[in-house]
Amino acid sequence: MGTKQIEIYLKVFTEKARLAGLDMAGPGQNWAPMKPLAHGSHVSLSVRRDRIQVNLNNDKDEDRHRFHALSADRQATEQAVGLPLEWESKDGVKKTAIRATLDAGYESPDWDAQHEWAIETMKAFEREFGKRLKRVL
């Protein structure tokens, strides 16, 4: 049942996000990506049964240039986004990510509230990381 719920969740979310003005690509298995903010960097929503996350994905950040440049502004970014963020840079992985998490997922009945949170958070990511990426690239 989980796979079908995720598919419906992401389809509904993607439509709402498009109506809210976000430049969404088609959903994947458990994520709904926006079109790139900059070459190699995009915002997405990922969903699990008990958690959703809005992510800035820096897909080809092997040298960690984007991650280090963005994390230099960490406090100001978190304040502007209005949420604590997880800053992820794993050794041996090309990708870096910055995430905001909400403890609710596709098994929770409050999809509308989750979608609203995700859309507002994605707009904040687009605004804040978009301008910061332009400065560092």
Summary of the structure (lengths in Angstrom):
residues: 137
radius of gyration: 14.5
end to end distance: 42.8
largest distance: 44.3
contacts: 397
relative contact order: 0.20
helix: 43%
strand: 22%
